[in-house]
Amino acid sequence: MINIEKKSDITIPFTHIGECGWETRVRAILLSVAENWECSLPEVKTEREIESLEQRLGTALPLNLKLFYQAFGIADIGEQLQSFDEMGWLKDTWGAMAEYGPDFSEQDLAALPFMVTFSDYLGNGNMFCFHSETKEIYYFDHDSKPYLTKMFHCVDDYLKGCLVFCQSQLFADISLERDAERWAEEMLNELYGEDVVRKWYY
């Protein structure tokens, strides 16, 4: 099990999904998180399940998101990846009650038709989406207008960030809890910049 005692104990799991050794590093993180919460890893997703999801959505998933699902399923990455049944087009979220949805800006409306949800962030109504054409990652923040912000060029960066930050749960001693969170945040700032991290976590 991973035990965080200093900043250098936090693992950056990959540069990009699919590179040599990525699965080993990710599995070590996920197993440590699962052990910390006394749970087991979920079943992986099959190619047939992924194809069925893509047919329902009418669009392809980002390639490396598919690789992650095939290796680790709907894993606990510190944020709530949606089940395949929950994933869908953001524009359809409010269904027949669209009038109760957000008052999207013109900037939002330009991106909205392409947004496919795949993560509920922390279950608070904010969601991460991928762009159906570019596969870039957007953040839907229901508290801040414009509601849609492009955060990452690819899903690898989102998953990597989650896997770095979730290691802050793995402090070796309770006295290190705040230090572990600070170290993880510092690493995310180094990877993505303070503006992105502030938007994401604050």
NUVODO-958451 format. One line per field, with one value per residue (C-alpha): residue number from 0; x negated, y negated, z. Coordinates in nm, 2 decimals. Example, Ala and Ser with C-alpha at 12.3 -4.5 7.8 and 13.67 -1.06 7.14 Angstrom:
// NUVODO-958451
seq: 0,1 .
east: -1.23,-1.37 .
north: 0.45,0.11 .
up: 0.78,0.71 .
// end
This chain:
// NUVODO-958451
seq: 0,1,2,3,4,5,6,7,8,9,10,11,12,13,14,15,16,17,18,19,20,21,22,23,24,25,26,27,28,29,30,31,32,33,34,35,36,37,38,39,40,41,42,43,44,45,46,47,48,49,50,51,52,53,54,55,56,57,58,59,60,61,62,63,64,65,66,67,68,69,70,71,72,73,74,75,76,77,78,79,80,81,82,83,84,85,86,87,88,89,90,91,92,93,94,95,96,97,98,99,100,101,102,103,104,105,106,107,108,109,110,111,112,113,114,115,116,117,118,119,120,121,122,123,124,125,126,127,128,129,130,131,132,133,134,135,136,137,138,139,140,141,142,143,144,145,146,147,148,149,150,151,152,153,154,155,156,157,158,159,160,161,162,163,164,165,166,167,168,169,170,171,172,173,174,175,176,177,178,179,180,181,182,183,184,185,186,187,188,189,190,191,192,193,194,195,196,197,198,199,200,201 .
east: 0.00,-0.11,-0.19,-0.25,-0.52,-0.67,-0.58,-0.80,-0.59,-0.31,-0.31,-0.24,-0.08,-0.15,-0.23,0.03,0.25,0.12,-0.25,-0.47,-0.40,-0.09,0.14,-0.10,-0.13,0.24,0.33,0.10,0.28,0.63,0.55,0.42,0.73,0.96,0.77,0.79,1.17,1.20,1.35,1.26,1.18,1.48,1.52,1.35,1.56,1.56,1.52,1.89,2.01,1.82,1.95,2.30,2.25,2.11,2.41,2.65,2.47,2.42,2.06,1.72,1.56,1.21,0.97,0.78,1.10,1.19,0.85,0.90,1.24,1.11,0.83,1.00,1.38,1.56,1.28,1.27,1.04,1.14,1.42,1.74,1.70,2.05,2.19,2.25,2.62,2.57,2.35,2.53,2.55,2.54,2.81,3.05,2.98,3.29,3.51,3.86,3.79,3.52,3.67,3.54,3.19,2.90,2.93,2.64,2.43,2.36,2.02,2.19,2.44,2.17,2.02,2.33,2.44,2.11,2.09,2.11,2.10,1.87,1.79,2.01,1.71,1.80,2.17,2.26,2.41,2.09,1.98,1.69,1.77,1.58,1.64,1.79,1.57,1.24,1.25,1.13,1.24,1.48,1.60,1.97,1.99,2.35,2.25,2.03,2.11,2.01,2.10,1.87,1.50,1.25,1.01,0.79,0.68,0.74,0.89,0.55,0.49,0.82,0.76,0.40,0.50,0.76,0.51,0.25,0.49,0.66,0.32,0.36,0.59,0.31,0.11,-0.10,0.00,0.30,0.06,-0.04,0.32,0.29,-0.06,0.05,0.33,0.09,-0.17,0.09,0.22,-0.13,-0.19,0.14,0.03,-0.30,-0.12,0.18,0.13,0.29,0.59,0.70,0.66,0.85,1.14,1.14,1.12,1.24 .
north: 0.00,-0.35,-0.56,-0.93,-1.06,-1.33,-1.50,-1.26,-0.96,-1.09,-0.90,-1.07,-0.76,-0.84,-1.10,-0.95,-0.64,-0.35,-0.42,-0.14,-0.06,-0.29,-0.01,0.10,-0.25,-0.31,0.02,-0.05,-0.38,-0.23,0.07,-0.16,-0.38,-0.07,0.07,-0.27,-0.26,0.12,0.19,0.38,0.27,0.28,0.51,0.39,0.29,0.51,0.39,0.50,0.29,-0.01,0.03,0.05,-0.27,-0.45,-0.33,-0.47,-0.80,-0.82,-0.92,-0.76,-0.79,-0.93,-0.64,-0.66,-0.67,-0.34,-0.20,-0.31,-0.15,0.18,0.18,0.05,0.01,-0.26,-0.30,-0.52,-0.79,-1.03,-1.17,-0.99,-0.85,-0.80,-0.45,-0.37,-0.41,-0.76,-0.90,-1.12,-1.45,-1.74,-1.92,-1.64,-1.66,-1.87,-1.68,-1.82,-2.08,-2.27,-2.60,-2.50,-2.45,-2.70,-3.03,-2.94,-3.22,-3.24,-3.09,-2.80,-2.75,-2.72,-2.42,-2.27,-2.05,-1.86,-1.79,-1.43,-1.38,-1.11,-1.23,-1.37,-1.54,-1.50,-1.44,-1.81,-1.87,-1.98,-1.75,-1.68,-1.63,-1.53,-1.72,-1.47,-1.59,-1.72,-1.49,-1.78,-1.79,-2.06,-2.13,-2.22,-2.43,-2.51,-2.79,-3.00,-3.16,-3.08,-2.74,-2.55,-2.58,-2.39,-2.24,-1.98,-1.89,-1.52,-1.28,-1.16,-1.49,-1.47,-1.11,-1.18,-1.48,-1.28,-1.00,-1.24,-1.41,-1.10,-0.99,-1.28,-1.03,-0.79,-0.98,-0.76,-0.94,-1.16,-1.45,-1.45,-1.49,-1.86,-1.82,-1.55,-1.76,-2.05,-1.84,-1.70,-2.04,-2.17,-1.89,-1.97,-2.33,-2.22,-2.00,-2.23,-2.58,-2.75,-2.88,-2.53,-2.39,-2.68,-2.64,-2.26,-2.25,-2.58 .
up: 0.00,-0.08,0.23,0.18,0.42,0.19,-0.14,-0.35,-0.23,-0.45,-0.78,-1.12,-1.28,-1.65,-1.90,-2.13,-2.10,-2.29,-2.23,-2.09,-1.73,-1.69,-1.58,-1.30,-1.16,-1.17,-1.02,-0.72,-0.66,-0.70,-0.48,-0.21,-0.23,-0.22,0.08,0.26,0.22,0.27,-0.07,-0.38,-0.74,-0.98,-1.27,-1.59,-1.89,-2.20,-2.56,-2.62,-2.33,-2.46,-2.81,-2.68,-2.49,-2.79,-3.00,-2.74,-2.73,-3.10,-3.06,-2.98,-2.64,-2.62,-2.70,-2.37,-2.17,-2.33,-2.24,-1.88,-1.86,-2.01,-1.75,-1.44,-1.50,-1.32,-1.06,-0.75,-0.86,-0.58,-0.80,-0.91,-1.26,-1.40,-1.47,-1.83,-1.77,-1.63,-1.91,-2.16,-2.34,-2.10,-2.30,-2.21,-1.84,-1.77,-2.01,-2.04,-1.77,-1.97,-1.84,-1.49,-1.63,-1.63,-1.82,-2.05,-2.20,-2.57,-2.50,-2.33,-2.60,-2.86,-2.68,-2.52,-2.82,-2.81,-2.43,-2.31,-1.93,-1.78,-1.43,-1.15,-0.99,-0.62,-0.67,-0.62,-0.96,-1.12,-1.40,-1.63,-2.00,-2.32,-2.64,-2.89,-3.18,-3.03,-2.72,-2.51,-2.15,-2.02,-1.67,-1.61,-1.29,-1.21,-0.97,-1.20,-1.54,-1.80,-1.68,-1.93,-1.91,-2.13,-1.87,-2.05,-2.40,-2.33,-2.08,-1.98,-1.80,-1.61,-1.49,-1.41,-1.19,-1.01,-0.95,-0.81,-0.58,-0.45,-0.31,-0.05,0.13,0.18,0.44,0.66,0.98,1.07,1.14,0.77,0.64,0.56,0.43,0.19,0.05,0.01,-0.16,-0.40,-0.48,-0.54,-0.79,-0.97,-0.99,-1.15,-1.40,-1.50,-1.35,-1.06,-1.26,-1.36,-1.01,-0.85,-1.09,-1.04,-0.66,-0.54 .
// end
